[in-house]
Amino acid sequence: MKIKEAGAQAPAFFIWMYVLYFVMKTISVEVISRVLTTFQHCASCGPVFREAGVEDAVNKEALAEYPQDLQEEFLKLSDLIRELRRLYRHRIRVELINAQSPLGIYKTLRHCIRKYPAFIIDKTDVCLGWDWQKLSDIVDMHIKAA
């Protein structure tokens, strides 16, 4: 279906969806980093703590046990990902991967990652560390090529 064939009778939503899926390519950004985990990620523990009404207290206590530098790194990474999402909105898809998970280990070996956080853009280009300018340049290059 082409946009011209849709005519004035097609709702704007469907035209927009057509543009998103067929005209504008989404760029994948995989972020490999050390991730703070809590009991809310556990499928069996989360509901138990939620029903008991102690979920927030348990999660805060679990997060407080991590070293301060890891907590700060995670907050900095969260801000960086939010900024990426704000700038590129619907043009990128961000996936956060724990470096200690099997998938994280595979990606680390596959892309020869030696420093975290690592950003894998469209499964080809890798940006290591906190260099915002380099990361945004690579994402811009992929968006222009799409």
FENZI-V352138 format. One record per residue. N is the residue number from 0. RES is the residue in one letter. PHI is phi in degrees with one decimal (* if undefined). OMEGA is omega in degrees with one decimal (999 if undefined). Layout:
# FENZI-V352138
N:RES:PHI:OMEGA, N:RES:PHI:OMEGA
This chain:
# FENZI-V352138
0:M:*:176.8, 1:K:-98.6:-178.8, 2:I:-62.4:-179.6, 3:K:-63.9:-180.0, 4:E:-70.9:-177.8, 5:A:-66.2:176.4, 6:G:67.8:-177.1, 7:A:-78.1:-176.6, 8:Q:-79.9:-179.8, 9:A:-77.0:178.1, 10:P:-61.2:-178.8, 11:A:-59.0:179.9, 12:F:-59.3:-177.7, 13:F:-69.3:176.7, 14:I:-66.7:178.0, 15:W:-61.2:178.6, 16:M:-63.5:177.3, 17:Y:-62.1:179.8, 18:V:-63.2:-179.2, 19:L:-62.0:-172.7, 20:Y:-86.6:-174.8, 21:F:-112.0:-177.4, 22:V:-103.5:-177.0, 23:M:-95.9:179.5, 24:K:-82.7:176.7, 25:T:-85.4:179.5, 26:I:-94.5:178.3, 27:S:-90.6:176.1, 28:V:-124.3:177.5, 29:E:-98.2:-178.4, 30:V:-106.4:179.3, 31:I:-107.7:-176.8, 32:S:-158.1:171.6, 33:R:-72.8:-174.1, 34:V:-118.8:174.5, 35:L:-77.0:179.5, 36:T:-116.1:177.4, 37:T:-130.8:-179.7, 38:F:-71.6:178.4, 39:Q:-69.4:177.1, 40:H:-80.5:-179.4, 41:C:-84.7:-175.4, 42:A:-65.6:-178.2, 43:S:-93.3:-177.8, 44:C:-81.7:-175.8, 45:G:-53.9:-179.4, 46:P:-62.6:179.5, 47:V:-64.6:179.5, 48:F:-66.7:179.8, 49:R:-64.5:-179.3, 50:E:-66.9:179.0, 51:A:-78.4:178.8, 52:G:79.0:-178.4, 53:V:-116.4:-175.0, 54:E:-59.1:-177.5, 55:D:-63.7:-179.4, 56:A:-64.9:-179.7, 57:V:-67.4:-179.8, 58:N:-66.1:178.3, 59:K:-63.3:179.2, 60:E:-66.7:179.7, 61:A:-65.8:179.5, 62:L:-69.0:-179.6, 63:A:-68.8:-179.2, 64:E:-78.1:177.8, 65:Y:-74.5:176.5, 66:P:-61.1:-176.6, 67:Q:-59.8:-178.9, 68:D:-66.4:177.1, 69:L:-69.0:176.8, 70:Q:-63.4:179.2, 71:E:-65.5:178.5, 72:E:-62.0:-179.3, 73:F:-67.2:176.6, 74:L:-65.2:177.9, 75:K:-63.8:178.0, 76:L:-65.4:177.9, 77:S:-60.6:178.0, 78:D:-63.5:-179.7, 79:L:-64.5:178.9, 80:I:-66.8:176.8, 81:R:-61.1:179.0, 82:E:-65.9:175.4, 83:L:-58.5:-179.3, 84:R:-64.0:179.9, 85:R:-67.8:-177.1, 86:L:-72.5:-172.1, 87:Y:-106.3:175.5, 88:R:39.1:-174.2, 89:H:-84.4:-178.0, 90:R:-84.6:179.8, 91:I:-125.5:173.7, 92:R:-123.8:-176.2, 93:V:-101.0:176.9, 94:E:-127.3:179.1, 95:L:-93.2:-177.1, 96:I:-121.7:177.3, 97:N:-70.4:-177.6, 98:A:-64.2:-178.0, 99:Q:-94.4:177.6, 100:S:-82.7:177.4, 101:P:-56.2:177.9, 102:L:-65.3:177.6, 103:G:-63.3:177.7, 104:I:-65.6:178.3, 105:Y:-60.4:-179.3, 106:K:-63.9:178.5, 107:T:-62.3:179.2, 108:L:-71.1:-176.7, 109:R:-62.7:-176.0, 110:H:-105.7:178.2, 111:C:53.4:-178.6, 112:I:-84.0:179.7, 113:R:-121.5:-175.8, 114:K:-141.7:179.0, 115:Y:-114.0:-0.9, 116:P:-75.9:176.6, 117:A:-121.7:-179.5, 118:F:-117.5:177.4, 119:I:-104.8:-175.5, 120:I:-102.6:-179.5, 121:D:51.6:175.3, 122:K:61.7:-178.6, 123:T:-124.9:-175.7, 124:D:-92.2:-179.0, 125:V:-121.7:175.3, 126:C:-120.1:-177.5, 127:L:-103.3:174.6, 128:G:84.5:-170.5, 129:W:-102.9:-176.7, 130:D:-76.1:-176.5, 131:W:-63.1:-177.2, 132:Q:-63.8:179.4, 133:K:-64.1:179.7, 134:L:-61.7:-178.9, 135:S:-67.4:176.8, 136:D:-64.4:179.4, 137:I:-66.0:179.4, 138:V:-64.0:177.7, 139:D:-60.0:179.6, 140:M:-61.2:179.9, 141:H:-69.7:178.6, 142:I:-66.5:178.6, 143:K:-66.1:-179.6, 144:A:-77.3:-176.2, 145:A:-74.2:999
